[in-house]
Amino acid sequence: MATLTKADVLHVAKLAKLDIGEGEIKKYTEQLSSIVDYFSELGEVDTKNIEPTSQTTGLENVFRQDEVKEENCLSQDAATSGTGKLYNGYFKVKAILTERTDK
Amino acid sequence: MDTLLTIKETREGLIAKKFSAVELVDEYLGRINKNTELNAFLTISDEVAYSEAKEIDKLLETNIERDQYPLLGSVVAHKDLFLTKGVRTTAASKVLESFVPEYSATVVERDKKAGAIMIGKTNCDAWAHGASGENSDFGPTLNPWNKEYVPGGSSSGSAVSVAAGLSLIATGTDTGGSVRQPANFCGVVGLKPTYGAVSRYGVVAMASSLDSIGCFGHTVSDVETIFNITKGEDGFDSTVKNVETQKPKDRLKIGIPKEYFSEGIDREVEKSVMEAVKVFRSNGIEIVDVTLPNTKYAISVYYIVQPAEVSSNLGRYDGIRYGNGRNAFGAEAKRRIMLGTFVLSAGYYDAYYLKAQKVRSKMIGDFDEAFKKVDALIAPVSPTGAFKLGEKASDPLKMYLADIYTASANLVGIPGLAIPSGFNSLGLPLGFQLMGPRFSEDTLFALGKMYQEVTDYKPKLAII
């Protein structure tokens, strides 16, 4: 049986930027293990020389002119209207760099 | 006012001045307010509705080109995944609890331009993740035929809105059955169009290679009208292709895929589908058996491909540009994000994601073979009728298996039309679905209309 360990779940949560609590870790370890175990049935399908499908449209290379159309653009005010965390019209984000300590 | 059940009755009543568009809005809002217990709506856009209704009443005073407004006065409810400019859009998630979009989805614009009146935004499983409506962060929607049962999902509120007469028509999204299954559980018609027939622009993305933008109505003919208004290129979704309306063949052949009547199917469901088969046969449609051998793998393939795409699409919700942060995701969204991240992660990609994509190709091959022999397929929508609230809520895998008869159409990219056919011994709706080759909607509509005509189908509301 394919199983996920607590470490797998923590790793995946970290990759997905999700904070999960102790109770959730146990729950998700069990639930994800049983779901992934169900997938093992795919092992019996012969997929030798089969191309993978990522989309079903049959379309290729849909082009358009690289032009800016005013009517298709949001104003800066409109584009930033979803947040209260603005500084001089820019989105405020958490610092990702820290001050050097080796100077 | 008599209860209106079709687009045609609504148009004709308005034109004959039996009622005004404002009176229509009064009527629907009254019904919504009387049935808040169903929890079908997350936002009621009464101001927008009255302003659109007044526009229509003004139009009716003039010599308007009525053909320009095929949805004249049709009151529409939009699933809360469709962006509506100036009207809160939550995807039924706390992440977007107070998000107000700056533009509307293509489908919302096209419905409005055709004369539809937007009454509100409907509840659904958060991010469209679910088959029961119970995953909404704002509480479950109840089945209007029996409030102890689920209405199906994820487009739960939209199906309930139409079934209970809270709106005439509604929009929905179908990524693995999310229009067809709630339509089936609520006794209304639901269409999942061909992938690429209707623009996804302005609809919160779930799984981008599977998302289809569908609709609900009481009759096949109404759903056809809505489809013809909403389909076609808009310049914003490059998967959309314009396809001319095609006249169905004179002699049609329907296939019965035996894999859709396997172990686990409810007897009453099976019987009702076979009764629909009889109706078609007695109307000159040739019925043949076909086989789709890889059907049994649909759930595995779907629950690898879909969460993988979900994990990618939900990556954008970081609480910086709009909405709340990632801690606001509910349990099911977190589960799918983690499952999708897992199947895409180093060391597992080949075994799960790539393998699923290959089996997906084999499933497409199965359907291509079947459509060499037949023009459409008939099948159940779900193995059972509506199930009880809470029955599957604690076991995600059990809930996922509810998609067994619907997920294939999304993986293969073909259209599916869910049609009601009566009620089971519990008084809950029964029905069937027709599936056809890509862009064969017109054939499905022709067959669906034939069924409703010869059975003299009279839509009725779940709540009088």
Interface residues (C-beta under 8 A of the other chain):
Chain A: L4 D8 V9 H11 V12 A13 L15 A16 K17 L18 D19 I20 E24 Y28 Q31 L32 S34 I35 V36 Y38 F39 E41 L42 V45 T47 I50 E51 P52 T53 S54 Q55 T56 T57 G58 L59 V62 R64 L74 A78 A79 T80 S81 G82 T83 K85 F91 K92 V93
Chain B: F99 V100 E102 Y103 Y195 G196 S209 G235 S238 T239 K241 N294 K296 Y297 I299 S300 V301 Y303 I304 S311 G315 D318 I320 R321 Y322 G323 R326 N327 F329 A331 K334 R335 I337 M338 L339 T341 F342 S345 Y352 L354 K355 A356 Q357 K358 V359 R360 S361 K362 I364 P396 L397 Y400 L411 V412 G413 R438
